Amino acid sequence: MENLKYKSTLSLIGLSIITLGVYPAYFIKRQTKILNDYKTNAQVSKRLTTLIIAIAYIIGILFLFVLIGLFRITLPNMKDLITLSPSSFFSLFTSTFSTIWCFLARDRIHEYFNIDHNPFKRISGLLLLMFGVFYLNYKINRNSEIS
């Protein structure tokens, strides 16, 4: 598990904020390459990883446009309540695909390292759903220290 270990979770969060959400896509790409080197029953899809990176870039670019005021869609009846941007729609997609990737990666980690029944090393599905790649990174780093 040592080669899956990455920067601290706080670094990952900070880099995610600085890069407008693009950095976690590279974390996903890096971890996918390492996970696919392990011989397990199934591989993590490289197409899914590529899709996550592409959408992350689209979100970053659209978010920049929203920040400088070039893009904004206002719903006519809810003008005062909700202002939506195109990046919101892409954020939904990347969140969904990243969550799917996290669960695929968790299954590969549990299978390869045989930690499915160890409550201290097990990666919680609920926390993974809530915190995604940040929780996965935390658990990988933590499990590396325990081993």
C-alpha positions in Angstrom: 0.0 0.0 0.0 3.1 2.2 0.3 3.1 3.1 -3.4 -0.5 4.3 -3.2 0.4 6.7 -0.3 0.3 10.3 -1.5 0.6 13.8 -0.1 -1.3 14.7 3.1 -5.0 15.1 2.8 -4.7 18.8 3.7 -2.3 19.2 0.8 -4.8 17.5 -1.5 -7.6 19.8 -0.3 -5.5 22.9 -0.7 -4.3 22.0 -4.2 -7.9 21.2 -5.1 -9.0 24.7 -4.1 -6.0 26.4 -5.8 -6.6 24.5 -9.1 -10.4 25.0 -9.0 -11.0 21.3 -8.6 -8.7 20.0 -11.4 -6.0 18.5 -9.1 -8.2 15.7 -7.7 -8.6 14.5 -11.3 -4.9 14.0 -11.5 -4.9 12.3 -8.1 -7.5 9.9 -9.6 -5.3 9.4 -12.7 -2.2 8.6 -10.6 -4.0 6.2 -8.3 -5.8 4.5 -11.3 -2.4 3.7 -12.9 -1.1 2.2 -9.6 -4.3 0.2 -8.9 -4.3 -1.2 -12.4 -0.7 -2.4 -11.9 -2.0 -4.7 -9.1 -3.3 -8.0 -10.3 -7.0 -8.1 -9.2 -10.1 -9.5 -10.8 -11.0 -6.2 -12.4 -9.3 -3.0 -13.5 -10.3 0.5 -12.9 -11.5 2.0 -16.2 -9.0 4.4 -17.9 -11.9 5.8 -19.9 -13.6 6.9 -16.6 -10.4 8.5 -15.5 -10.0 10.4 -18.8 -13.6 11.5 -18.6 -13.1 12.8 -15.0 -10.1 14.8 -16.1 -11.9 16.3 -19.1 -14.9 17.3 -17.1 -12.7 18.8 -14.4 -11.0 21.0 -16.9 -14.3 22.1 -18.4 -15.5 23.0 -14.8 -12.4 24.9 -14.1 -12.7 27.0 -17.3 -16.4 27.6 -16.8 -15.9 28.5 -13.2 -13.3 31.1 -14.2 -15.9 32.6 -16.7 -18.5 32.7 -14.0 -16.0 34.4 -11.6 -15.4 37.2 -14.2 -19.1 37.4 -15.1 -19.0 36.2 -18.6 -21.4 33.2 -18.0 -24.6 33.1 -16.0 -28.0 31.6 -16.4 -30.7 33.0 -14.2 -34.0 31.0 -13.9 -36.8 33.4 -14.7 -39.2 32.5 -11.8 -36.6 32.1 -9.2 -34.4 35.1 -10.1 -33.7 36.0 -6.5 -33.3 32.5 -5.2 -31.1 30.6 -7.6 -28.5 31.6 -10.1 -27.1 28.6 -12.0 -24.0 28.5 -14.1 -23.0 25.8 -16.7 -20.2 24.8 -14.3 -22.9 23.6 -11.8 -24.1 21.0 -14.3 -20.6 19.8 -15.1 -19.9 19.7 -11.3 -22.7 17.3 -10.9 -21.3 15.0 -13.5 -17.7 15.1 -12.2 -18.9 14.5 -8.6 -20.9 11.5 -9.8 -18.1 10.0 -11.8 -15.5 10.7 -9.1 -17.8 8.9 -6.5 -18.1 5.9 -8.8 -14.3 5.9 -9.2 -13.8 6.1 -5.5 -16.0 3.0 -4.9 -14.2 1.1 -7.7 -10.9 2.0 -6.2 -12.0 1.0 -2.7 -13.1 -2.4 -4.0 -9.7 -3.0 -5.7 -7.8 -1.9 -2.5 -9.9 -4.2 -0.3 -9.5 -7.1 -2.7 -5.7 -6.7 -3.3 -4.7 -6.0 0.3 -7.3 -8.3 1.8 -8.6 -5.7 4.3 -12.3 -6.4 3.7 -12.8 -7.8 7.2 -10.4 -5.6 9.1 -12.4 -2.8 10.7 -9.4 -0.6 11.4 -8.2 -0.6 7.8 -11.6 -0.9 6.0 -12.6 2.1 3.9 -16.1 3.2 5.0 -18.7 3.5 2.1 -20.6 6.3 3.9 -17.5 8.4 4.5 -16.3 7.7 1.0 -19.6 8.9 -0.4 -19.4 12.1 1.7 -15.8 13.0 1.3 -14.7 11.2 -1.9 -11.0 11.3 -2.9 -10.1 13.2 0.3 -11.3 10.4 2.5 -9.8 7.8 0.2 -6.4 9.5 0.4 -6.7 9.8 4.2 -7.4 6.1 4.6 -4.6 5.0 2.2 -2.1 7.2 4.1 -3.4 5.9 7.4 -3.3 2.3 6.4 0.2 2.7 5.1 1.3 4.0 8.5 -0.4 1.1 10.3 1.2 -1.6 8.0 
